[in-house]
Amino acid sequence: MPSGWIGGMLASFVLLGGGLIAGCATNPQTTAPSSARPVAASPTPSVTPALATGLPDASPTSPGPTAPPTTPGPSGAPSALPTSSPVPAELPVRESAEYFGDGVRMTPGPAGGLYVSIPAEQGLVVVLLGATGKPRPSWPIALADTLCYPPAFAADGSIRVACALPDANTSRAYAFTSDGHPIAGWPVELPGLVWTAPQVVDGQLVVMVSGNPGPLWLVSVAPDGSVRTGAPAPSPQNWRAQLGPDGTGYLLALPPSAATADTKITAFDLNGVRPGWLVRVTGWVTELAFGPKGRLYVTEGQEGKRYSRILVFGPDGRSLSIGSDALPVAATNDYQGAGPIGGLAPPVASGDGTSFFVSEDGGTTVYGLDPSGRVMAGWPYRDTIGLQWGYCAPGATGCAVWRSTPAVGPGDVLYLLHPPRDQTVGGSLVAIGPDGSVRPGWPVVLGRAGAEFRSVIVSPDGTAYAVVVEPEGGGRYSATLLAIAPDGTVRYRAVIVEP
């Protein structure tokens, strides 16, 4: 799901006017083997005795302690706002996860932990899970604002959370230590609507906001809560925007249609638009991928039309020669639904410059490219089934869904989420090594019919954290978090949403 999903939801008129675990696959180019070994994703009466004793159930049931009150910031910094947030919360969140499950986001935390943000009807629940999947002391907590982005992780283990307020024209940012306590000087009010997921850069929270309608600008918030507002970056009629990991903002001006002109990309910072910075890409580009050394990775092509390629640009906007040659596969959109909101799905970039072009042309086709832009030996990876998409209720009108986002882990291992192959099983998560073959112990297959993997991230130690949404009857759904080791075994599971 693109980083600007909250901004798009609130202001699209501005924008555009029991599961199973499988053994390893014997052929990376084919479907999962029929001998997949069943393992439950969430606790059910059908769990086998071996599983019940061998896999810890980290599903929490008790609320965390009351968070201490915030305190005023130092002289010159805004005072913490009077608010009912944060408040103690409970896990699992009592909602149905068919819609909310798509919005669950995860961020690696300190000491092998995991921050998880869970959207609920009245706000956001945030929890820091320990290495065994149980909440750390003082967690979870709830923020009662309208819509919140996933936490941004600071080097000291603390987090920042940016939320839109009910009037959709102002926002609020929170800061919490890893023990769940608000940091002095926070929360702070932000001058505008938070448009995309924030970043923490050198201890500073960097947020992109919009006047809704109006221009974009960057806001930085120091650890003590003091705010600096940047210069505006005028926005064109049709646009998307994204915030890079180094705090640089990118404005993507879209052509009237994907086939008629170029997307123009400009960069801006707290001083406004960077002079002379302009990138042109053919077609609709609505999201960027970020690699090492400030590089941008962009998909160029047209949905349903071959050929496609990956373009790479340096932090100064200059084209680099490490992009791919033309690839004999069609690019695919990352959005389905009403209105021309989505664009071509971006590449997947790793920290060493390896990149992946993921297409649903003819099922799933993936090209792995080395840091010089050459297709690596053993690629492409192919499967007859496509990627997992978000949820639309049967017969729903006006429903919009985003394609699941692949993830890359240590050693350039790529993780893809696939939907159920038939009505007897659930979806699957596959890990593909740099040689283009499925890793031993994979894919992981959910055994409950209709169960789906919705999102995945990979921590620095190679643990894959995946959100599973499962039907619970009566049109209601639960969400379970699986922590999966590099060999495909499940380290723990935690039910995070329950109807």
Secondary structure, DSSP 8 states (H G I E B T S, - for coil): --TTHHHHHHHHHHH----------S-TTS---TT-----SS--TT--HHHHHHS-B----S------------TTS------S-SEE--SSBSS-HHHHGGG-EEEE-GGG-EEEEEEETTEEEEEEE-TTS-B-TT--EEE-SSEE---EE-TTS-EEEEEE-TTSS-EEEEEE-TTS-B-TT-SEEESSEE-S--EEETTEEEEEEE-SSS-EEEEEE-TTS-EEE---B---SSEEEEE-TTS-EEEEE--SSTTTSEEEEEEEETTEE-TT--EEEES-----EE-GGG-EEEEEEEBTEEEEEEEEE-TTS-B-TTS---BSS-B-BSEESSSS---B---EE-TTS-EEEEE-TTSEEEEEE-TTS-B-TT--EEESS---B----TT-SS--EEB---EEEGGGEEEEEE--SSTTS--EEEEE-TTSSB-TT--EE--STT-EEEEEEE-TTS-EEEEEEEEEETTEEEEEEEEE-TTS-EEEEEEEE--
